[in-house]
Amino acid sequence: MESNEHGIESFDTIIVGAGVSGLVAARLLKDAGQSVVVLEARDRIGGRVVTDRSDGRTTDLGASWIHGIVDSPVAHAARAFGMRMHEFTVGGYQVDSRPIAYYSPDGVRLSDADAQAFAADVHAVDAALVAAIGDSADDASYRDATEVALAAQGWDAERTQRVREYLEHRSEEQYGAWIEDLAAHGLDDDSIDGDEVVFPDGYDVLPQHLASELDIRLQHEVVRVDRSAGAVTVTSGRGLVRADAVVVTVPVGVLQSDAFTIHPPLPQPQAGALARLRMNAFEKVFLRFPERFWDGGVYAIRQQGPEGHWWHSWYDLTDLHGEPVLLTFAAGPAARSTRTWSDEQVAESVLVQLRRLFGDGVPSPTGVHRTAWQDDPFAHGAYAYMTLGSATSDHDELAEPVDGILHIAGEATWTDDPATVTAALRSGHRAASRILGRDVDIERIWLA
């Protein structure tokens, strides 16, 4: 780091954002001998990986799962950092593979045979979806593609509707978007390789380890990135910083906001790719109860039918939290509609459905913990999804370097599994490799 005659600090590379992507890029660049500074708007590191411990409990408010630990660099890092992992394979909205209690539109639990038959129907439609998506128009929605796959089955209206609902809910729970707003290719990455796991001690242990020995400056909200003549100047509320290169890792919602300016504006194809992505509406609702009243031995509870329009899935976190806890999601339309509701209003709305399934004796929760990512000025949502007209290549095109000095990274810039911590980590690795002009071994971060 150097300072010029005006007292402006100068670095080899500036990282905007201290989430997983930014921290990985910074670590790799620093280990390669570069001078690096990380500017973070929040008063903490981690970005959308954040764990709340304010009440003596450990609650992940942002990222929770590794969606498949086979060959996962996040799983490799977690093991190296000594992070305890707890198997919980339902985060990808699986229809089966783990015990799930399904309830019919009448509120009666399906028999094992009926649940298996329903799962077989979903698998049949998923098989037909491959061709339906491949043949879909450029501006087709996920609804358009799923309707083609459903029609190919030749089922009666009732049977078709049950699977249609499932596909709607999968769109919401996977991407926080209504099925008609999500691109037909929006769930192309929807595959799980191996068990899914969560972290009893909190996911934020990962960014804490990644941040070791880095120059991270908190409460430095970057508002402008200027590039010219092979250099960049970054402006925050704390002044100016200059460098030979910059890695911008802020969420899509910030990139699209008036509070963040890149000058000159992004060229094509980056600008077009960014315009076709949107931040979602996806909130977690944790409900703590004095006793466990729901089905034992299941990972999740799901209800079918119109009563499940908003609240259709609950995940049993009792073993993870050490007390009776159900997690549900306000996703897509439900998240937007309940955005201004109080915790009490949301809890009462959820309880209507739980009491419908388990009886009027279901007690009120002793605690409610709810996220508000839509109102977070440094995110504007939980993660990004593909709108109609977008292509899977938009993720990688957004990350194409501009003038060789401006690099964009983060969960929305990785094609294979966007909207994940794995995507964030890999994109940070890619940005660092591009700046250095050679591939670098990411495992050096956690094996050093």
N, C-alpha and C positions, 0 to 999 in steps of 0.2 A: 504494500500500500504506500502511496505517495500523496503529497499535497502540492498543488501549484501555487503561484504567487497570490492567487485569490483565496487560498485556504480550502479549495475544493479537493476532496479526497479522490484518488484515482486507484482503480484496481484492474486486474486482468479481466475479471468477470463479476458482474452483479447478478445476484439471484433475487427475484421478486417473489416472495412468498416462502414461508418456512413450513409448508406441508411436506408430505413424504417425497413428492417429486423434487421440490426445491432442495431438500436436505440431502437427497441422494446425489443430485448433480453437484452440490457444493462440496460434499465429502470427496467425490471422485476427482474433482478439479483441484481441490486443496492437496489431496494426496499426490497429485501429479506435479505439484510445485507451484501452482498458480496462487496469486493473491485473490481472495474471494470474500465478498461480504453478502450477507443475507438480510434483506429488508423485509420486515414482517409488520403488517398493519395491526394485528391483534396484540394483546398483552401476554400471549402464550405462543408456543410452537404447536405444530400438528395439523393446522388447518381443519379439515373435516374429519380428522381422527382426533376425537376429544372424549375424555373419560371424566365423568362427574364423581367426585368422592365427598361432596359437601355434607352428606348425611351419614357418613361412615360406611356407605355402601359403594360398590364399584359398578357404575352404569355407563356403558358406551353409548353416547348420544349420537355419534356419527357412524363411521364404519364399524361393523361388528364381526363379519364373517371373512374367512378365507374360503372362497367358493371353489373348493377342490385343491387338496394339498399336494397332489402328484406333480412333481417337477415345478412346484411353485417357489419362486424366489422369496416371496414373503414368508412362506413356511420355513425355508432354509434360514432366513434371517432370524425368525422367531426362535427357532431351536438354538441357533448360535448365541442369541441374547438371553437364553434361559427362560423364555416366556412359556408359561403353562398354557396348554391348549385343551379345549373340551370339545369332543365331537358333538356336532349338532347339525345334521345333514337335512335341513329343510329350507335353508336360506335362499335356494334357487327356485323356490315355489314348486318343488317336486310334487307329483300327484301320488307317488307311492315311494317305495324303497325304504321308508322308515314308518313306524306305526303312526297313523293319522286317523283321528276320529271324525268321520263324515256324518253330517246330519242332513236329512232330506228337507225339502221345502216345508214339510209339515212339522219339522222340529224333532223328528225321530231318528235316532242313530241308525245308520245303515249297517246291515249285517256284513261280516267279513266278505262274503260272496258278492254282495251288491257293491261294496266298495271296490273290490277287485275288478268287477265288471265295468264300473265307471272309469277306473284307471286304464283299463284296456281300451275303452273308447277314446280317452285322451291320447293314448299312444298311437291309436290308429289315425287320428286327425293329425298328430304331429308328423307321422310318416308321410301323409299326403301334403303337408304344408311345405315340404322341401321343394316339390315341383311347383306348387302354387305360388310360392314366393319367387322362385326363379323365373316364372313366366309373368310376373306382375308388371304393371306399367311403372314408369319411373316415378310417378306421383301417387302411387297406390299406398293406401294405409294398411296397417296390420289387420284391421277389420276386413278390408277387401280380400286379403289373402286367406284369412281364416274362414271367411264365408265360402270361398271356393272349395277349400278342403272339407268343410262341413257338408256342403251339398253333394260332394262325391261319395259320401257314406250311404245315402239313401235311407236315412233313419226317419222315424216319426218326429213330430214337432217337439214333444216332451223330451225325448232322448237328446235331440239336437240342442235344445235350450240349455240343458245341464252342462254340456261341454262348452257351449258358447259363453256361458257365465264364467266358467273356469278360465277360458282364454282372456276374457275381459279382466278378470282379477289378476291373472298372471302379468298382463301388460302393466297394470297399476302397481303391483308389488315389485316387479322387476325394474320398472323405469319411472314410476310415479306419474304416468301419463295415461289418459283415456285412450282406448284402443283405436279410436278414429283419428287421433292426433299423432300417433306413432307411425313412423314409416314402416312399410312392409318388411324391410330388412332390419328393422329396429331391434329384433331379438335374435339376429343371426349368431350372436356370440353366446346364446343361452345354452351352455353346456357345462357340465360339472365333471371334472376328472379327479376321482377319488373322494374321500370324505370331506365334508365341510367342518370347519372348527371355529370356535369363538374363544375369547380370552378371559378367564376368571379374574385375572389381576388387571385387566384393562388393556385395550389396544394401544393406548398412548405410550406404553412402554417402548414400542417400536420407534416412534419419532424421538423419544428421549435418548435412546441409544444412538440413533443416526446423527443427532445434533452435537455429539461429543466433539469438543475442541474447535467448534466453528465460531466465526465472528457473526453472531446473530443479533440484530438490532430490532428490538420489539417496539411497538407503537410508532413505527415508521410507515405511515400509510402512503404508498406510492400513488401519485395522481397523474404522472405523465412520463412517457419514455420517448426521448428524441434520439434519432439516429442521423448521422451525417459524417461523411468523409472517414468511414472506417472506424467510427467510435460511437458510443452512446452516452447520453446524459440522462440520468434518472432523477426526477424531482419528487420529493416527499414533503410532508409537513415539517420535516427537520432540515430541509435544504437540498443541495445538489450533490450528486455523486457521479463520477465518470468512470468509464471502463472501455475495454476493447470489445466486449461482448456482454449480452444480457440474456438471461433465461427468465422468461415471464411464466409463472406457474399459477397465476390467479385463476379462479373458476371462470367458466364461460359467462356466467351472469355478470361478473365484474368486467370482463373484456367488452361486453356489450353495453355497459352502463355509461352514463354521462360523466361519472366520477373518475373514469380512467381513460386517458388519451394516449394513443400511439401516433407519433408524427414522424415522417409522413404516414398516412393511414396504411393499413395492411393492403398489399397488392393482391391480385388473383394468383393462385387459387385459394390463398389463405382467407381472404375476405369472404368469398362465397361459401367456403366450408363453415366459417364461423356463423354466418347468417342463417344457415340451415340447421343449426343446433339450438336447443333451448334448455334452460334449467327447469327441473321438474318441481312438482309439489308433492313432497313425501315427508311425513312426520311420524316419529315413533311415539307410541303411547304405552307407558309402563303402568300397570295396575297392581299394587300390592294388596293382598287380602289377609284377613286374620286366620283363615283356614283354607284348605284346598277342597273345593267342591266339585271340581271337574274330573274328567276321565283320568284314571291312572295309567301309567305305562305307555303314554302317547307323546309324541313330539309336538303335535299340533292338533287343533280343533278347527274344523271348517264346516260352515253351513251353506247349503245350496238354496237357490230360490231367491225371490225378490227381497226378502227380509235381509239378505246378505249384500244388498247393493253397496252399502258403505262398510259395515263391520261383518266380515265373513271369515276371518282367520285369526286365531289366537295361538301364540307359541308359549309353551310351558317352560319358564326359566327357573323353576323351583330349585332344581339341582345346581344350577349355576349360581343363583343368588343366595341359596341357603334359607329361603323363606318363600311362601306361596306368592308367585309373581306370574302374571300373564303379560305378554307383549302383543300388541296389535298395531296396525299401521293405518294412519289416515293418508290415503294415497290418491293422487289425481283429483277428481271432483270432490271427494270427501275432504281432502286436505285444504282445498280452496274454500269450500263451504264452511268449514269449521275454523278457519284461520283466525277469526276474531272472537271465537267462543272462549269462555273461561274453562279451566281444567275441570271444574265441577259439571259444566254443561256437557263436555265431551264424555266424562265418566258416566253420566246419567244416560246419555245416548247409547253408549256401549252396553251398559247394564240392562237396557231393554232387551237386547238380543241375548245376553247371557242368561237372563231370567227366563226368556222364552225357551231356551234349551235345557236349563237345569233347575227351573222352578223359582217360585217367588222367594224362597229362602236364601237365595244368593245374597250375601251381605254386601254392603257398600265397601269400596276399597278403603284401606287405612292410609293409602298414599297414592298419589298420581304424579307421574313425571312425564312431561311432554316436551318434545322439541319444537323449535320454531325456525327452521332453516329458511323458510320463505322470507322471513323478516330480517335475516342476517345480512347486513350491508356488505360483508366481505364474502358472500357466497350467492345470495339471491335464490337459494334452492339447495337441494341435497346433492344432485349431480345432473349431468346433461343427458339428453336423449335426442334421437334423430327425428326431425319433423318430416312431413310429406315433401318429397322431392329431393331428399338427401340421399347420399350413398355411403356405404361403409367406408369408402376411401376418404370421405371428408375428415375423418379422425386424423389420419396420417398427413393429409394435405394441410391441415391447420398447423401441423408441426414443422412444415418445410421451412428451413432457415431463410430469413429475409436479409439480403445484402451480405450474407455470411456472418452477420453479427447479432441479429435478433432471432431468438429461439423461443418458441412457445411449447410448454410441456404441461403435463397434468393428466388426470383421468380421462378427459375428453379427447386426448390426442393420440390414443393408442387403439388400433383397430380391433385386435383380437379379443380383448376383454375390457372394453371401456367401462367407466363407472365403478371401477374397483381400485383398491389399494395396489394390487398387482400392476394395473395399468399406470398408475401414478409413478410407481417405483421404476418400471421399465422405461417410461418416457423420460424420467430424469437421467437415467443411464444413457439413453440415446442422445440427449442434448449434450451431456458431458463428452461423449465420444466424438460427436460432430465438432465441438469446439476444439478438442485436442487433435482432431484429424486422424484418429486411430481408435480402434476398439479397446476398451479397458475392461478388465475383469471386475464385475460388480461385487463378487464375493469377497474381494479384498476389504470391503467395508466391515464385514462381520467376522472375517477370519484373521484379521490383523492382530 
